[in-house]
Amino acid sequence: MAASIRDVAHAAGVSVGTVSNVLNRPDRVSPTIVARVGEAIAALGYVRNDAARQLRAGRSRTVGLVVLDVRNPFFTELARGAEDRAAAEGLSILLGNSDEDPARESTYLDLFEEQRVHGVLISPLGDVTERLERLRERGTPAVLVDRRGEGTGFSSVAVDDVAGGYLAVRHLLDIGRRRIAILAGPLEIRQVGDRLEGARRAIAEEPGATLEIMAAPGLTVVDGRRGGEEVAARAAGDRPDAIFAVNDLLAVGVLQALVMTGSLRVPEDIALVGYDDIDFASAAVVPLTSVRQPSQLIGSTAIELLLEAVADPGLAARDVLFQPELVVRASTGG
């Protein structure tokens, strides 16, 4: 069993309060007592419990981060950006993966509240405004990540996903494709809905172009592969001539399915665009055209916004919106 502060006090022949002073306010204790307590600490191998000390002070030095799917490299890079910026401030990141499950998301928020974290960053599945307001009332600020915070009263950092969806489909139209399918994940995820809205705006500009919405239960490679297999199984006249997948994992799955059939070529038969521009996009067997998001910058900016909220709880919410960039590669003939 690990030595406690009481064990140290007993070994040194002093009170627990004296040990606490040695650890936190050594200037209030005589050098002789400091040396005696130090010897007891060394002999017992005592390690101070900073987490407990921080909780007693009212706030820990950790930041809770909830992402939709930690398997998605976009969120991994976002977390890395947040972690690097947090470390510069002496903070640590506690990462939670909601896995696109509202109940799991709620569990993480409960945990972070119990731990009295320094603040919360969250990429929410749906509307969590009321839940975050309760956190803020108890002294824990929150920032929305990869989600626009307009009207919520919370600062946010995101990419303009409507513009991103528009860029993807406008590019497909510009290379001559007219039967376009969008492989979408759960529409209750705001980012998915925004990318679909952007796609619709692009289609509306092109007379004769059509947009087919293909539902996917999730946003994984497996979901994309199933979508690709469904397209490959159709008769030639029923197939789209281009697919916009709302993230790169879906796009990689589609590409796998189309390549495995051997009868469909990318981009000759079906052009393909993804979203996020993860590392896998450029390394795919047919390098993927993708809409790039500045993932690490999103994470580091979220920490900046959180620090502002901690320093001044009455500060007005601030929304940071980055613009996406289309990266053209071989999957659309680039």
Buried (B, 14 or more C-beta within 10 A) or exposed (E): EEBBBEBBBBBBEBEEEBBBBBBEEBEEBEEEBBEBBBEBBEEBEBEBEEEEEBBEEEBBBBBBBBBBBBBBBBBBBBBBBBBBBBEEBEBEBBBBBBBBEEEBBBBBBEBBBEBBBBBBBBBBBEEBBEBBBEBBEEEBBBBBBBBBBEEBEBBBBBBBBBBBBBBBBBBBBEBEBBBBBBBBBBEEBBBBBBBBEBBBBBBEEBEEBEBBEBEBEBBBBBBBBBBBBBBBEEEEEEBBBBBBBBBBBBBBBBBBBBBEEEEBEBBEBBBBBBBBBBEBBEEBEBBBBBBBBBBBBBBBBBBBBBBBBBEEEEEEBBBBBBEBBBBBBBBBEB
